[in-house]
Every structure is written in structure tokens, then in C-alpha cells.
Amino acid sequence: MTILQNLTANTNVFQQLNENFDAVSPAGMYGKRAPATSGLTWGYYGGRGFGNSIADGTVALTSSTTNYVVANRSTGAVSVSTSLTNWNDATNYWRLYLIATGASTITSATDYREFVGVTSITTDNDTTLAADSSVNVPTQHAVKSYVDNLVQGLSWKKAVRAATTANGTLASSFENGDAIDGVTLATGDRILLKDQATTYENGIYTVNASGAPTRATDANTGAELVNATVYVSEGSTLADTQWTCTTNAPITVGSTSLAFAQLSAGGGSGTVTSVDASGGVETASGSPITATGTIRASTLVNAQTGTTYTYVTGDRGKLVTHSNASAIAGTLPQATSTFGSGWFMRVKNKGAGTLTITPTTSTIDGVATLVLTTGQWAVIVSDGTNYQAYVYAPAGGGSLTNWTEAVSTAAPNNVVPAVSFTATNAATNVDAVIAAKGTGSILANVPDSGTPGGNKRGTRAVDFQTERSAAAQVASGTNAVIGGGRNNTSLQNYGTVSGGDGNAANGAGSRSVIGGGGGNTASGSYSTIPGGLNCVASANYTLAYGSTCTASADYSEAGGFTSTADGVGSRAFGQFATARGVRGADAFAPGRRTATGDAQRRSVVLFRTTSDGTTTALTADGSTPSTANQLNLPSALSFKVRGQVIGMRSDGSVSAWDVSFIAKRVGTTTSIVGTPTVTNVGSDGGATGYTLAIAADDTNDVVQINVTGTAGHTVYWLAELTSLEVG
């Protein structure tokens, strides 16, 4: 082409630059558009090509991998993939850029746009160019159609010089096995020759087993392929050593004498020259086919006897067998490259040891490993990223010598068949064991994170529950157990729910037990609910049973109906009984008038130790008086109290009293009604001078038992009060 306009000083240089860029813009089609390229976004320029107007555009790249950018030959549309499928499809795509990426940026980009120089080639069956003319042709180059169809879509390795003898005959150095400029020819290869001599015309030739090559013919017309000259862009003067074509590049010949050795064809028709009878293919005759014959599929066996094996690309289509009594580790390379989409193998475990197949980086059926036990086999297929497998596990007693499978369809199993698995060992008595491996669990459902199978179970859990309304209703605690029932949950470590409906051994505690019933919750450590409905054992070492009973303080026990044991070590029985939060209280109620505890009997035991003559209130825990360790009174209740008190000196002297009094609470006021009866029933030794008094503590809303000993003497005090409580 002519030289672009020179840039002249003191003129509008930017205008001249823009005009020059506009003139050469077709050559920049699909070039990198820097303003639109950043991070993992690649921008490109459009133009006119493929009979379409291509607009400027961008493609999104995948991080930390190699991205292949191509253009569709028919539409010109640009696309990107991490797969080589379109990159290697020369029939339908042009290669543009090979781009390597990091986590968030482009690390390198290689330009593969060799097609630009020949995108404007058209075909013309009526045009024949001189064989040896010096090439300097216009932008639209004329090429014979059969050359365009046969040559331009093929794959070629390297350019070589075409040699002739002195008399112009093609040299025999173009026969099978010859090496020309590093290219080794094989029988049936096609080569494009441009001969400097005038004796022989340019043409496409087929390499023979021996002797000179034979001129090829057009597959469509049968005509000899002569004068098959293909040109590069106008004005090329490259030397023959520079003429090297890559896979799927167009064949280009200038005015120098060149030849191209074909490695493989990208399509079209031809004659079979050799089909080897090996690998996954065999011939009907058992020998290679050199002309015509019948081929059929075959499967080769790769027998492995060791404890480790790494599968190779050559295992494609084979049956790989493993035979070893110990555990076998199979390593499968990543599902890319030669193990890419379409690669497959069959594998079978014939040994007594378990075969574990672990893909590198990739997964297999979405998990890290595939485990095959004795007699199991699988077909493993690569999808280009990961592996998929379908596994066959032999049924019945085929490989099992100690079990027998059976099914009963006779009444009463005529509606729902009963399938059995019976131990058939020769011994008279045989234990049947279903044992998990390692820290695995024993389950009645396969976990699926939904209501059919539930969430994953805990380590070494046992879960025989088969019905649930939520995925979390499983034995998810370590060593947790659900014996059956439905909608039960065992979240605690070592927690047990034997059965029932909607029971939960949950909370932060451990080792709780629910025997059955429904809606029960045992959340304290070592708490127990043997059965019942909607009972709660929420503290440690508690026991609840009956209906709607609650044991909410450590060591407490509640039973009957709607009874509450809310004091440490307390008990509540009957109907609507309550310990009122007092430590060690024992409450019983046959029912209620309007509220829990308004018609009940309650007993408390109080104690304290004195060593001087100070008046001291007795309490349920022997410590500072409070609402929770004395006989407390809720609002609007009256108590009739009867009790007994004893004091014993450390030397064994003793004094005791019987007491009787009435107490009540109105609003926030707690008081003693009348005068309490305090009767000393006897004293001995030095236990004299002790006093006992009954008082109302309006601050804590309790009745106090106040005792006074003597200075210098240690006295152990104990009282038991039984209260009739009405409201």
C-alpha cells in the first residue's frame, strides 16, 4: 500500500494522526480497547468483517485461569471461555487472544489474530494465477474454490523447500518417513508444492510409501489439484525459513519455492489408510485396516494389585480393576487437559480392602472422594471441571456369605411388602450388627438437609426416626440418640429421645433423656422426662413427668398436672402444686381454686448454726435469709403453719419446741395473725436459756423462725414447717 501521510510540524498533527488511524482501522478490528479494559474486563474494537458490522464491546474474564477469546466466523460475535473447545474449533471460530488472569487483574495477553491478513480473501473459480509470478496483488485476492475448501481449513506443521532433480522430476525425498526441514512425512499425508521448475505444475500431492508423491484430486470433481497457488497479503517478501503455519492457520505461499506438510485434517473426506487394532478399538480381522474393513469397540483391562494407584490418561475407556486385601488409595488427576470433558473409565474393586478414589482439586459427584467396597464398580466421566460417576453395588447374597436377602408379600405383607436381611452364619446363635465406620453414625434416613432425610447427624449418633417436619429434627449431638417416633430432636451431646412425638433433648447441657410422650423438652444436663405431655426439665439433674409439669431448678422434681418445682432440690406433685422457688420445698395440691398453689400443702426444712447469744433466723440453705430460703407468702394468700424446732449443743445437750401460727399477706404487707403458739417440749443438760420466736419479715414477705442460743456455745438448729396455703 502507499505510505500514509507524513506528520508535518506546525500543522494539525492530531488531525493527521486521527486520519491515519482511520485509514488503517480495519486492521485493528478485535484489537485491545484500552479505555474499556480494567480488572477482569477485556475491551475490544469493532469494525467491518464477516459480512457484518462488529460493534465495540467487552467480555468478562474468569479469575486465576487462562481465558480463550474467539470470534465466530459466521457472525463475528466475540466470546470467551476457559475451555479449549471453541479455541480449537477452526471451522467455526477465529482465535483472538489468550489471556491469563490473577485473582482480580489480567497478568498477560497474547495476540493470536493471524487471520486478519486473509479475512478479505474471496474465491473465484474462473481465476487462475501464474505459478511462478512475483506476487503483488490487490486487497481482494483471487483463489480457486477447491483450494480454499481443501487447504485453508486444514492443520499444517511447517513450511519446507520443495526439491527437484536436475530434469525437473519430483524428488523421491517426499516419500514415507522422509524428514524435510524437521517435518517427518507419513503415507497419506498431503503436501502443497510450489515448484521452481517449469516441468511440473504447482499442486497438492499425496505422500506414498515409497517413491515420488502422487498428485491429489478434488474430492468433489475428481480433477487434479494443479496450479493451487494461495497468496498472502499484498507485498509480502518473507523468506522461506519464515513461512511457518500454526494449527488451523491459512496456507500461504509467496513467490519463493515452498511446501507444507499436513499433520491432520480438520474435516472433509478422504481414504482410510490405517486403523490400528488396539486401545478401545479393534478390527473384525484382528489386523490394522489399510484400505477397507470393519472396526468395532473393545475394552481393555488394567489390572492393579497394589494399595495405591494414580490413574493415567491412557486408562480412557479401560476397565481398571483393584485387587488387594488392604485399603486401596486411587488418585485421579484434575478433570482438565487430557482428563478433560469426555474422558471416562470403568473401575471395579475386586479385593477385600476398601477402594477410595480421590480426585486432585476436582470433586466426584460433588464430594471429595468415591468409596467402592468389595464387588462394587463405577463408570467415572469428566465434564471438564469435575467428575461424575454412576456406581453399581451388587444386590442379594452374591458376595455376602453371612446374610440372606428376602421379601415377603404374603398377608399381612400383601399391601406393604416386607424386605428382610437375615444373618445366615452357620452358628446356632448369631448377633446381627450394622456398624458405622470411624466416627460415622447409624441412621434410618439418608441426610438431605430437608424434611425427608433431615440434617447431618452428630458424630457416632444413632437416629432411627423416619418422619420429621423440619430438617433440624435429628440426632445432631455427639453420641446423640433418637430411637424412633417423629418430629423428635436430640441436640445435646449424649442426649437420648427414645420415641414419641415432638420431644427435644436440647439446650447447652448434655446426657438428658426423654423416654417418650409428646412435646417434652429436656434441656438441662442429666435431666430426665420418662414420658408425659409438654413437660420441661430445664435445669441440671431434674425430673419431670405427667402433663405440663416443670422442673426448673437443679435437683428438682415435678409430676402430676401443671406442677412446678422451681426451688433447688424442691418437689411438686398433684395438680397445680408449686414449690414457690424455696430450696428443698415439698408441695402437693389436689387441684386449684383459680391459680396454681391456692389450695396446697407445702413443707420446708430450715437450719442454722449459732455460737453466741445473737438472735438468728433459720433458712433452707443455712445462710443469709432471703425470699427463696424461708417460708414465703405470695400476695392474697393465708397460711396455717404447724411445725417443730430443735436445737442441740455440741456437747449433746438438747432443747425442742412445737409451734403453731397463722400468717397472711395482703398486698405488700405480710403479718402474723394473733399470737403464735410456741411450746417447749423439753430440755436437758446445758441446753437452757434458749429462746424461740415467730416473726413476719415484711421486706422479704416471709415468716421467720428466730432462735437465740447462749454465748460461748455452738448450737445446731433445725426446723420443719408444714403450711396449709389457701387463696
C-alpha positions in Angstrom: 0.0 0.0 0.0 1.1 3.6 -0.3 2.7 5.4 2.6 0.3 7.2 4.9 0.5 11.0 5.1 3.6 12.3 6.9 3.1 14.3 10.0 4.1 17.9 9.4 5.2 20.3 12.1 3.2 23.4 12.8 0.1 21.7 11.3 -2.8 20.0 12.9 -0.8 16.9 13.9 -3.7 15.4 15.9 -6.0 15.5 12.9 -3.3 13.9 10.7 -2.8 11.1 13.3 -6.6 10.5 13.5 -6.8 10.4 9.7 -4.0 7.8 9.5 -5.6 5.7 12.3 -8.9 5.9 10.4 -7.2 4.7 7.3 -5.8 1.5 8.9 -8.7 0.9 11.3 -9.8 -2.4 9.6 -6.5 -4.0 10.6 -7.3 -3.1 14.2 -10.6 -5.0 14.4 -10.8 -7.0 17.6 -7.7 -5.2 18.9 -7.5 -4.4 22.6 -9.6 -1.3 23.5 -7.5 0.0 26.4 -10.1 2.5 27.9 -12.6 -0.3 28.3 -10.1 -2.8 29.7 -9.6 -3.0 33.5 -9.6 -5.6 36.2 -11.2 -8.7 34.7 -12.9 -6.9 31.9 -11.4 -7.1 28.4 -12.4 -4.4 25.8 -12.1 -4.8 22.0 -12.6 -2.6 19.0 -15.2 -3.4 16.3 -15.1 -2.9 12.6 -16.4 -4.4 9.3 -15.9 -8.1 8.7 -17.5 -11.4 8.1 -20.3 -9.6 6.2 -21.3 -7.9 9.5 -20.7 -4.7 11.3 -18.9 -5.5 14.6 -19.5 -3.0 17.4 -17.0 -2.1 20.1 -17.6 -4.4 23.1 -16.3 -6.1 26.2 -16.1 -9.6 27.7 -15.9 -10.7 31.3 -12.9 -12.9 32.2 -12.7 -15.7 34.8 -10.2 -15.1 37.6 -7.0 -17.1 38.2 -7.0 -19.1 35.0 -6.4 -19.0 31.2 -9.2 -17.3 29.2 -9.6 -18.0 25.4 -11.2 -15.2 23.4 -12.6 -16.1 20.0 -14.7 -14.6 17.2 -17.5 -16.5 15.4 -16.6 -17.0 11.7 -20.2 -16.5 10.6 -21.4 -13.7 12.8 -18.2 -12.1 14.0 -19.5 -12.3 17.6 -16.8 -12.3 20.3 -17.0 -14.8 23.2 -14.6 -16.0 26.0 -14.3 -19.4 27.7 -11.9 -21.2 30.0 -12.4 -24.3 27.8 -10.4 -25.1 24.7 -13.5 -26.3 22.7 -14.1 -23.1 20.6 -10.4 -22.2 20.6 -9.6 -25.4 18.8 -12.7 -25.3 16.5 -11.1 -23.7 13.5 -14.2 -24.4 11.4 -16.4 -22.1 13.3 -14.1 -19.7 15.2 -11.1 -17.4 14.8 -8.6 -17.2 17.6 -8.2 -13.6 19.0 -6.4 -13.5 22.4 -5.1 -15.9 25.0 -5.4 -14.1 28.4 -4.0 -15.2 31.7 -5.6 -13.7 34.9 -4.9 -13.4 38.5 -7.4 -13.0 41.3 -8.6 -9.6 40.1 -6.4 -8.5 37.2 -5.0 -9.5 33.8 -1.5 -10.8 34.1 -0.7 -11.4 30.4 -2.4 -11.3 27.0 -1.1 -12.9 23.8 -2.4 -11.7 20.4 -3.4 -14.6 18.1 -5.1 -12.5 15.4 -3.2 -14.1 12.4 -6.4 -14.3 10.5 -6.5 -10.5 9.9 -4.2 -10.8 6.8 -6.6 -13.1 5.0 -10.0 -12.1 6.1 -10.7 -10.4 2.8 -9.8 -13.4 0.6 -12.6 -14.3 -1.8 -13.0 -17.3 -4.1 -13.3 -17.2 -7.9 -13.4 -20.5 -9.8 -12.7 -18.7 -13.1 -9.4 -17.1 -11.9 -6.0 -18.9 -12.2 -2.9 -17.0 -11.2 0.6 -17.8 -12.7 2.5 -20.4 -10.8 5.8 -18.6 -10.5 4.8 -15.0 -10.8 6.0 -12.5 -8.3 3.1 -11.7 -6.0 1.8 -8.2 -5.6 -2.0 -8.3 -5.7 -4.8 -6.1 -4.6 -6.6 -6.4 -1.2 -9.2 -8.9 -2.6 -7.1 -11.9 -3.6 -8.5 -14.5 -6.0 -8.1 -18.1 -5.0 -9.5 -21.3 -6.6 -12.5 -22.5 -4.6 -11.3 -26.1 -4.3 -8.0 -24.8 -2.7 -9.9 -22.6 -0.3 -12.1 -25.5 0.8 -9.4 -28.2 0.9 -6.4 -26.3 2.1 -7.4 -23.3 4.2 -9.3 -25.3 6.8 -6.5 -28.0 7.3 -3.9 -28.2 10.0 -0.2 -27.9 8.9 3.0 -28.1 10.8 5.8 -26.4 9.0 7.0 -24.9 5.6 9.6 -26.9 3.7 11.5 -26.3 0.5 10.3 -28.3 -2.5 13.3 -30.2 -4.0 13.5 -31.4 -7.7 16.1 -33.3 -9.6 18.1 -31.8 -12.4 15.5 -32.9 -15.0 12.6 -31.4 -13.1 11.2 -34.7 -11.7 9.9 -34.5 -8.2 12.4 -35.9 -5.8 11.8 -39.2 -4.0 12.7 -37.5 -0.8 8.9 -36.8 -0.4 8.1 -40.5 0.5 7.0 -42.0 3.8 9.5 -41.5 6.6 11.4 -38.7 5.0 12.2 -35.6 7.1 12.2 -32.3 5.4 13.2 -29.2 7.5 12.2 -31.2 10.6 8.9 -32.5 9.2 8.5 -36.3 9.1 6.2 -37.4 6.3 3.8 -40.3 6.6 2.0 -42.3 3.9 -1.2 -40.5 3.0 0.0 -37.0 4.2 -0.9 -34.2 1.8 1.7 -31.6 0.9 1.3 -28.4 -1.1 4.2 -28.0 -3.6 5.3 -24.9 -5.5 7.9 -26.0 -7.9 10.6 -23.6 -9.2 11.0 -25.7 -12.4 8.6 -25.4 -15.2 8.4 -29.1 -15.9 5.8 -29.7 -13.2 2.9 -27.5 -12.2 2.2 -26.4 -8.7 -0.2 -28.7 -7.0 -1.3 -30.8 -4.0 0.3 -34.2 -3.7 -0.2 -37.3 -1.6 2.9 -38.9 0.0 3.4 -42.6 -0.9 5.0 -45.4 1.0 7.9 -45.2 -1.4 8.9 -43.1 -4.5 7.6 -39.7 -5.6 4.3 -38.4 -4.3 1.1 -38.6 -6.4 -0.9 -35.6 -7.4 -4.1 -35.5 -5.4 -7.6 -34.9 -6.9 -10.5 -32.8 -5.9 -12.9 -34.8 -3.7 -15.9 -33.2 -5.4 -14.9 -33.0 -9.1 -12.1 -35.6 -9.4 -10.0 -33.1 -11.1 -6.2 -33.0 -10.4 -5.3 -30.2 -8.0 -3.0 -28.2 -10.1 -1.9 -24.5 -10.0 -3.0 -24.5 -6.4 -1.4 -21.2 -5.5 -2.5 -19.5 -2.3 -1.3 -15.9 -1.6 -0.6 -13.9 1.5 -1.3 -10.2 1.9 0.0 -7.8 -0.8 3.7 -7.0 -0.9 5.0 -9.9 1.3 8.7 -10.7 0.8 9.2 -13.2 3.7 12.0 -15.8 3.2 11.0 -19.4 3.1 12.5 -20.1 6.5 10.0 -17.7 8.0 7.0 -19.4 6.5 5.7 -21.4 9.5 2.0 -22.1 9.9 0.4 -22.9 13.2 -2.6 -25.2 13.7 -5.6 -24.2 11.6 -3.7 -21.2 10.1 -4.5 -20.5 6.4 -2.0 -21.9 3.9 0.1 -19.0 2.4 2.6 -19.2 -0.3 4.6 -16.3 -1.8 6.9 -16.2 -4.8 9.6 -18.4 -3.3 9.6 -22.2 -3.6 7.8 -23.7 -0.6 6.0 -26.9 0.6 3.7 -27.5 3.6 3.5 -30.9 5.4 0.0 -31.7 6.7 -0.4 -33.3 10.1 -4.2 -33.7 10.3 -7.3 -32.6 8.5 -10.0 -30.5 10.2 -12.8 -32.2 8.3 -13.8 -33.2 4.8 -13.5 -36.6 3.0 -10.6 -38.9 2.2 -9.4 -42.5 2.1 -8.7 -44.6 5.2 -5.0 -45.5 5.1 -4.6 -47.1 8.6 -6.8 -48.1 11.6 -4.7 -49.7 14.3 -6.3 -52.6 16.1 -5.5 -51.5 19.7 -6.8 -49.4 22.6 -10.6 -49.1 22.7 -11.0 -50.1 19.0 -10.5 -53.4 17.3 -10.9 -54.6 13.7 -13.0 -57.5 12.7 -10.0 -59.2 11.1 -7.8 -58.5 14.1 -5.3 -56.7 11.9 -4.9 -53.0 11.0 -7.1 -51.7 8.2 -5.1 -50.1 5.3 -8.0 -49.8 2.8 -11.4 -51.1 3.8 -12.6 -53.2 6.8 -14.8 -53.2 9.8 -13.9 -51.7 13.2 -15.7 -52.2 16.5 -15.4 -51.1 20.1 -13.4 -53.0 22.6 -12.5 -52.6 26.3 -9.0 -53.3 27.7 -8.4 -54.3 31.3 -5.8 -52.6 33.5 -5.4 -55.0 36.5 -3.9 -53.3 39.6 -2.9 -55.3 42.7 -1.2 -52.7 44.9 -2.6 -50.5 47.6 -2.0 -47.2 45.6 -2.5 -46.2 42.0 -2.7 -43.0 40.1 -4.9 -43.2 37.0 -3.4 -42.1 33.7 -4.9 -40.6 30.6 -4.3 -44.0 28.9 -6.9 -45.5 31.2 -9.5 -43.8 29.0 -12.2 -46.4 28.2 -10.5 -49.1 30.1 -11.7 -51.3 33.0 -9.3 -50.7 35.8 -9.6 -53.5 38.5 -8.2 -53.3 42.0 -7.4 -56.5 44.0 -5.9 -56.1 47.4 -6.9 -57.2 50.9 -5.8 -53.9 52.4 -7.3 -50.4 51.9 -6.6 -49.1 48.4 -6.0 -45.4 47.6 -6.7 -44.4 44.0 -5.6 -40.9 42.8 -7.5 -39.3 39.9 -5.8 -36.2 38.3 -7.8 -33.0 37.9 -10.6 -33.1 35.4 -8.9 -30.9 32.8 -6.4 -31.2 30.0 -6.1 -34.9 28.9 -8.6 -35.7 31.6 -11.0 -33.1 30.2 -14.6 -33.3 29.1 -15.4 -36.7 27.6 -12.6 -38.7 29.4 -14.0 -41.8 31.1 -13.0 -45.1 32.6 -14.6 -48.0 34.4 -13.2 -49.1 37.8 -14.0 -52.1 39.9 -13.0 -53.2 43.4 -12.3 -57.0 43.4 -10.3 -57.1 46.6 -11.3 -57.3 50.3 -9.9 -53.8 51.0 -12.0 -50.7 50.5 -11.1 -48.6 47.4 -11.1 -44.8 48.0 -10.8 -42.7 44.8 -9.7 -39.1 45.4 -9.6 -36.6 42.5 -7.0 -33.8 42.6 -8.7 -30.4 43.1 -11.8 -31.6 41.3 -14.8 -33.3 43.0 -16.5 -36.6 42.2 -20.3 -36.4 42.3 -19.9 -33.2 44.3 -17.8 -34.7 47.1 -14.1 -35.2 47.8 -14.0 -39.0 47.3 -15.7 -42.0 45.9 -15.6 -45.2 48.0 -16.1 -48.6 46.5 -16.4 -51.7 48.7 -15.8 -55.2 47.6 -17.7 -56.1 44.4 -18.7 -52.5 43.6 -17.8 -50.8 40.4 -18.4 -47.5 38.7 -18.2 -45.6 35.5 -16.4 -42.2 36.1 -16.8 -39.4 33.5 -15.1 -36.0 33.3 -17.2 -32.9 32.5 -14.1 -30.8 32.0 -14.2 -29.4 35.6 -15.2 -32.3 37.9 -16.1 -36.0 37.7 -19.5 -37.7 37.7 -20.0 -41.3 38.5 -22.7 -44.0 38.5 -22.0 -46.8 40.9 -23.2 -50.4 40.8 -23.4 -52.3 44.1 -24.3 -56.0 43.8 -27.5 -56.9 45.5 -28.6 -60.2 47.1 -26.2 -62.7 48.5 -23.8 -62.6 45.6 -20.8 -61.5 47.6 -22.3 -61.9 51.1 -21.9 -65.3 52.7 -23.3 -64.4 56.2 -26.6 -62.7 55.2 -29.7 -63.6 53.1 -31.9 -61.1 51.5 -35.6 -61.9 51.2 -39.0 -60.2 50.6 -42.4 -61.2 51.9 -45.6 -60.2 50.0 -48.0 -62.6 51.7 -50.5 -61.4 54.2 -50.1 -59.3 56.3 -47.4 -58.0 53.9 -49.6 -58.1 50.8 -50.2 -54.4 50.8 -46.8 -53.2 52.1 -44.1 -55.8 51.2 -41.6 -56.6 54.0 -37.9 -56.9 52.8 -35.6 -58.7 55.2 -31.9 -59.0 55.7 -31.3 -62.1 57.8 -28.0 -63.3 59.3 -27.3 -66.8 58.0 -24.0 -67.7 59.5 -23.6 -71.4 60.3 -23.5 -70.8 64.1 -26.7 -71.6 66.1 -26.9 -68.1 67.6 -25.7 -65.1 65.6 -25.6 -61.5 66.6 -26.6 -59.1 63.8 -24.5 -55.9 63.7 -24.8 -52.8 61.5 -21.6 -50.9 62.3 -20.7 -47.4 61.1 -17.1 -46.7 60.1 -14.8 -44.4 62.2 -16.9 -41.7 63.7 -19.9 -42.3 61.4 -23.5 -42.6 62.6 -26.2 -45.2 62.3 -29.3 -43.8 60.5 -32.7 -44.8 59.2 -32.7 -42.0 56.6 -30.0 -40.5 54.3 -29.5 -36.9 55.3 -30.6 -34.4 52.6 -31.0 -31.1 54.6 -34.7 -31.4 54.0 -37.7 -32.9 55.8 -37.4 -36.4 54.2 -33.8 -37.1 55.3 -33.0 -34.2 57.7 -29.7 -32.5 58.5 -26.4 -34.3 59.0 -26.3 -36.3 62.3 -23.7 -35.9 65.0 -20.6 -37.9 65.5 -21.4 -41.5 66.4 -25.1 -40.7 66.7 -27.9 -43.3 66.3 -31.1 -42.0 64.6 -33.9 -44.4 63.7 -36.5 -41.7 63.3 -38.1 -41.8 59.9 -40.6 -38.9 60.0 -39.9 -35.2 60.7 -41.5 -31.8 59.9 -38.2 -29.9 59.9 -34.7 -30.7 58.8 -33.2 -30.0 62.2 -35.3 -32.7 63.9 -32.5 -35.2 64.0 -29.9 -36.6 66.4 -27.3 -33.9 65.8 -25.4 -34.1 69.1 -22.3 -36.2 69.6 -23.4 -39.7 70.5 -27.0 -38.5 70.5 -29.8 -41.0 70.1 -33.3 -40.9 68.7 -34.9 -44.3 68.9 -38.0 -43.6 66.8 -41.2 -41.7 66.8 -41.5 -38.5 64.8 -40.5 -34.8 64.9 -38.1 -35.5 67.8 -34.8 -33.7 68.2 -31.6 -34.7 70.1 -29.2 -31.7 70.1 -27.4 -32.5 73.3 -24.2 -34.5 73.4 -25.1 -38.0 74.6 -28.8 -37.0 74.8 -31.5 -39.6 74.2 -35.0 -39.4 72.9 -36.5 -42.9 72.9 -39.6 -42.0 70.8 -42.8 -40.1 71.0 -43.8 -37.0 69.0 -42.1 -33.6 69.1 -39.8 -34.3 72.0 -36.5 -32.3 72.3 -33.3 -33.1 74.2 -31.7 -29.7 73.5 -30.1 -26.7 75.2 -26.5 -26.3 76.3 -26.5 -29.3 78.6 -25.7 -33.0 77.9 -26.8 -36.5 78.7 -30.5 -35.7 79.0 -33.1 -38.5 78.5 -36.7 -38.4 77.2 -38.5 -41.7 77.3 -41.5 -40.8 75.1 -44.7 -38.9 75.2 -45.1 -35.7 73.2 -43.9 -32.1 73.3 -41.4 -32.6 76.1 -38.2 -30.7 76.5 -35.2 -31.8 78.5 -32.5 -29.1 78.2 -30.6 -29.5 81.5 -27.6 -31.8 81.9 -28.6 -35.2 83.2 -32.3 -34.1 83.1 -35.0 -36.8 82.6 -38.5 -37.0 81.4 -39.7 -40.6 81.3 -42.9 -39.6 79.5 -45.9 -37.4 79.6 -47.0 -34.3 77.6 -45.4 -30.9 77.3 -43.2 -31.3 80.4 -40.0 -29.4 80.9 -36.8 -30.4 82.7 -34.7 -27.3 82.1 -32.2 -27.5 85.0 -29.5 -29.9 85.8 -30.3 -33.3 87.4 -34.0 -32.7 87.2 -37.0 -35.0 86.7 -40.4 -34.1 85.2 -43.4 -36.2 84.2 -47.1 -36.1 83.8 -48.6 -33.2 81.9 -47.3 -29.7 81.7 -45.0 -30.1 84.7 -41.8 -28.1 85.0 -38.6 -28.9 87.0 -36.7 -25.6 86.5 -34.2 -25.7 89.4 -31.3 -28.0 89.9 -32.1 -31.3 91.6 -35.9 -30.6 91.4 -38.7 -33.0 90.6 -42.2 -32.2 89.2 -45.1 -34.6 88.5 -48.8 -34.8 88.0 -50.5 -31.9 86.2 -49.1 -28.4 85.8 -46.9 -28.7 88.9 -43.8 -26.5 89.2 -40.7 -27.4 91.1 -38.7 -24.2 90.9 -36.6 -24.3 94.1 -33.2 -26.1 94.2 -33.9 -29.6 95.4 -37.7 -29.0 95.6 -40.6 -31.2 94.7 -44.1 -30.5 93.4 -46.8 -33.1 92.9 -50.5 -33.5 92.2 -52.3 -30.7 90.3 -51.2 -27.1 90.2 -48.7 -27.5 93.1 -45.7 -25.2 93.3 -42.6 -25.0 95.5 -42.7 -21.2 95.2 -38.9 -21.1 94.5 -38.0 -22.3 98.0 -35.0 -24.6 98.3 -36.0 -28.1 99.4 -39.7 -27.3 99.5 -42.1 -30.2 99.1 -45.5 -29.2 97.7 -48.7 -31.1 97.0 -52.0 -29.9 95.6 -55.1 -31.9 94.6 -56.2 -29.0 92.4 -56.7 -25.3 92.5 -59.4 -22.7 93.0 -58.3 -20.1 90.4 -54.5 -20.1 90.5 -51.6 -22.5 90.9 -50.8 -23.1 94.6 -54.0 -21.5 96.0 -55.1 -24.8 97.6 -51.9 -26.8 98.5 -49.8 -28.2 101.3 -46.1 -27.2 101.4 -43.3 -28.3 103.7 -39.9 -26.7 104.2 -36.9 -27.6 106.3 -34.7 -24.9 107.8 -31.4 -25.0 109.7 -28.6 -22.8 111.0 -25.6 -22.9 113.4 -25.1 -20.3 116.2 -22.2 -19.8 118.6 -23.3 -16.8 120.6 -26.4 -15.2 122.1 -27.4 -13.3 118.9 -31.0 -13.9 117.6 -30.7 -15.7 114.2 -33.3 -16.6 111.5 -33.3 -20.2 110.3 -33.1 -20.7 106.5 -33.4 -23.6 104.0 -29.7 -23.3 103.0 -28.2 -22.3 106.3 -27.1 -18.9 105.0 -28.3 -15.3 105.0 -32.2 -15.0 105.0 -33.9 -14.3 101.7 -37.2 -14.9 99.9 -36.0 -18.2 98.4 -34.8 -19.9 101.6 -37.7 -19.3 104.1 -41.4 -19.9 104.2 -42.5 -17.2 101.7 -46.1 -15.9 101.2 -47.4 -14.8 97.8 -49.9 -11.9 97.8 -53.5 -12.6 98.8 -52.8 -15.9 100.5 -53.1 -17.1 104.1 -51.1 -19.8 105.8 -51.9 -22.1 108.7 -48.5 -23.4 109.8 -47.6 -26.1 112.2 -44.0 -27.2 112.9 -41.3 -28.3 115.3 -37.9 -26.9 116.1 -34.9 -28.5 117.9 -31.6 -27.1 119.0 -28.6 -29.3 120.0 -25.4 -28.1 121.7 -22.1 -29.5 120.5 -21.8 -31.4 123.8 -25.1 -33.2 123.1 -27.5 -31.1 125.3 -30.8 -30.5 123.5 -34.0 -28.4 123.6 -37.1 -28.7 121.4 -40.4 -26.8 120.7 -43.7 -27.3 118.9 -45.0 -24.2 117.1 -48.3 -23.2 115.5 -49.4 -19.9 114.0 -51.3 -18.2 111.2 -49.7 -15.8 108.7 -51.1 -13.9 105.7 -50.2 -11.4 103.1 -52.4 -8.6 101.9 -51.0 -6.6 99.0 -47.4 -5.9 100.1 -47.9 -6.5 103.8 -47.0 -9.8 105.4 -48.2 -10.3 109.0 -48.8 -12.8 111.8 -52.4 -13.3 112.8 -52.9 -13.5 116.5 -50.3 -14.9 118.9 -48.2 -17.8 117.7 -48.1 -20.9 120.0 -44.6 -21.8 121.0 -44.3 -24.8 123.4 -41.0 -26.0 124.8 -41.4 -29.8 124.9 -38.2 -30.4 126.9 -34.6 -29.5 127.6 -31.6 -31.2 129.2 -28.1 -30.6 130.3 -26.8 -27.2 129.4 -29.4 -26.5 126.7 -31.1 -24.0 128.9 -31.8 -20.3 128.4 -32.5 -20.8 124.6 -35.5 -18.9 123.2 -37.6 -19.3 120.0 -39.8 -16.6 118.4 -42.1 -16.4 115.3 -42.0 -13.2 113.2 -43.2 -11.7 109.9 -40.5 -10.3 107.6 -42.4 -7.8 105.5 -39.3 -6.9 103.5 -38.9 -10.4 102.1 -42.5 -11.4 102.6 -41.6 -14.5 104.7 -42.3 -15.9 108.1 -39.1 -16.1 110.2 -38.2 -18.7 112.8 -35.8 -16.8 115.1 -33.7 -18.7 117.6 -31.3 -17.4 120.3 -28.6 -19.6 121.9 -26.0 -18.7 124.6 -22.6 -17.1 124.3 -19.7 -19.5 124.1 -21.8 -22.4 123.0 -22.2 -23.9 119.5 -25.8 -24.9 118.8 -27.1 -26.8 115.7 -30.7 -25.6 114.9 -33.2 -27.5 112.7 -36.9 -26.7 112.0 -39.6 -28.3 109.9 -42.7 -26.3 108.9 -45.8 -27.6 107.1 -48.1 -24.9 105.7 -51.7 -25.2 104.5 -51.8 -22.4 101.8 -55.2 -21.0 100.7 -56.1 -18.1 98.5 
